[in-house]
Amino acid sequence: MRAKLPSGLELLFCQHHANEHEAKLTELDAVLEVSGS
């Protein structure tokens, strides 16, 4: 999972941790992208 913040910063998470932090990332207006494998 890739989270792109409005500042331009990109964060990479495994799905488990993305789920854990999704509420805060959404609050920060991050764009969440699921990367397929």
Buried (B, 14 or more C-beta within 10 A) or exposed (E): BBBBEEEEEEBEBEEEEBEEBBEEBEEEEBEBEEEEE
